[in-house]
Amino acid sequence: MFPSQFAPALFGLILSGLMSLLVSGISTYRAVGLEAHFAGLWASAWLMAWLIAFPVVLVVAPLTRKAVGLLTRQG
């Protein structure tokens, strides 16, 4: 188990991993179809996307929380 102070980073790690996995899979399928080397291409695309997505999520998440707070009623 991780200490609670790691919750935002762990959330970002898991969310960015799952979203980049899904989007890269769809993009790879649309680009090459179900070729024999599809899995390798997808894994390569996913890892590159995740390397970019994780730090972006860590930076953008607080801004997004703030925007949501401004766009919704509190209380």
Secondary structure by P-SEA (a helix, b strand, c coil): cccccaaaaaaaaaaaaaaaaaaaaaaaaaacccccaaaaaaaaaaaaaaaaaaaaaaaaaaaaaaaaaaacccc
